[in-house]
Amino acid sequence: MDWTKESAYEKLQDIYTDRVMQDEKRRVFQQVYRHLHEHLGDLAIQSGLKEEAEKQLQFFKEYTFMPGDNLFQSMRYVFFLARGERKGDHNETQEHLNRIYKALYQPAGLKNPYIPDSFWETPLGVACLVAEEGVESVYPILDEIMETETV
């Protein structure tokens, strides 16, 4: 298909429903939460979170919203860019992308995150690609989606 920016954003709006974005936030939350507990174990403080903090985290997971400037807000930002519902400032966009990459893919001993190729096939990865390189960068992915839908 010959994509235009408008048609690509329209397709991404169809794909990135609120439900998809919430599911992706839950998936990422689970990864970060598991990682947190692994590191608490590394520090020999497996029960390092107070019961109140655990309850609050479960609330955030359930409702996929966390107040303040955090990973969920960065995900929300890039999803809105991918849907064409927001025009991003380059510096602000880079801050959000860096937060996502660091939270998910920067081990403690490395200065820069190592992002696996499989990330770019996830809903969040595609949204980050749009935020970083523009909607034109995902035309091949949209072609694959269209091909799958017609089969």
N, C-alpha and C positions, 0 to 999 in steps of 0.2 A: 504494500500500500504506500502511496505517496503521502507522507505525513506533513502537516503544517504544525506550527506551534499550537494553534488553536485546537486542531483535531487531536493532537497528542495530549494536551491538557484535558480535553473532554473525555478521552479514553481513560486517563489516569484518575479522573474524578469518578468514573464508573467503577474502576478497580479499587480505589482507596476509599471505600465506604467507612463510615464511623466504626462499624463492626470490625473491619479488617485492621484499622488503626488501633482499636482497643485490644484486639487479640495480639497484635504485634507488641504493644506495650507490655502486656502480661507476659509474653514469652521473654522479652528482654528483662523485665523485672525479675523473673525467675532465675535467669542466668546471673544477674548481678547479686541477687539475694544468696544464691548458692555459693558464689565466689566470696562474698562477705563471710559466710559461715566457715568456708574452708580456711580463710586467712585468720579468723578468730581461733580456729584449731591450731594453725601454725604458731600462733602466739600463746598457746596453752590457756586460752580463755574461751572455751566452747560456749559457755553461757554468758557471753559478754554483753548481750543486749538485755535490758530490763524488760519485764513483762509488758510494761506500757509501750515501749518502743516496738516490740513484736506485734502488739495489737494494732498500732498505728501503721506499721508496714503492711499488715494483712489488709487493712482498710484501703491503703493506697493501691495494692494489687487488685483488689476487687473493683474499685471504681476507676482505676487507671488515671487518677489525677493526684498530683502532689503539689501543694502550694509552694510558691517560691521559684527561684532560679535553679533548675535541676535537670536531670537526664530526661524526665518525662516532658518537660517544657521544650527541651531541644528536639526531641522526637516530634512533638506536635508542630514545632516550627518547620522542620524539613518536610513533614507530611503536607502541610499547607502550601509550601513552595512547590512540591511535586504535583499538587492538585491545581496549581495556578491561582490559588486564592490569596496569595501574598506575594509581594515583590520584596525580595530580600536585599538588605544592605550587605555588601561583600564582607566587611569586617564582622558584622553580627552573624552572618551565615557561617563564616569560618570558625567563630567561637563555638557555635552550636555543633558543627561537624566535629571539631576537635574534642568536645566533651563526649560525644557519642563514641568516637574512635578510642579515646583514652579509657572510657568506662568499660568498653567491651573487649578491647584488644591490645591494651598496653600492660604487659607483665611488669612486675615490680622492678626488675633489673634492667629493663630497656628504656632508652630515652624516647623512642618513637614506637607507636603501635605497629603491630604486625597484623594486617588485615587479610584473612584468608579469602581466596577467590569465591568461595561459597557464599560469603556475606553479600556479594553484589547481586545474588539471585533472590535474596529475601526482600520482603516489602520495604523494610527499613533501608536496606542496601540500595535498592532502586531509587528510593526517595533521596538518599544522600547523594547518589550519582546525579540526579536532576539538580539538586541544590548546588553541587560543586561544579558541574560541567554544562548545565543547561539541559532543557528537555530534549534537544536534538540528540543527546548522547544515548537516549533510551529508545530511539526509533527501532533499532534491531530487536530489542526486547519486546516492544509493542507488536512488531511483525510476527514474532514467535507466538505471542498471545492470540493474535488474530487468526493465525494458522491453526492453532489448537482449538479455538472456538468454532471454526468452520468444519472441523473434522467430526 
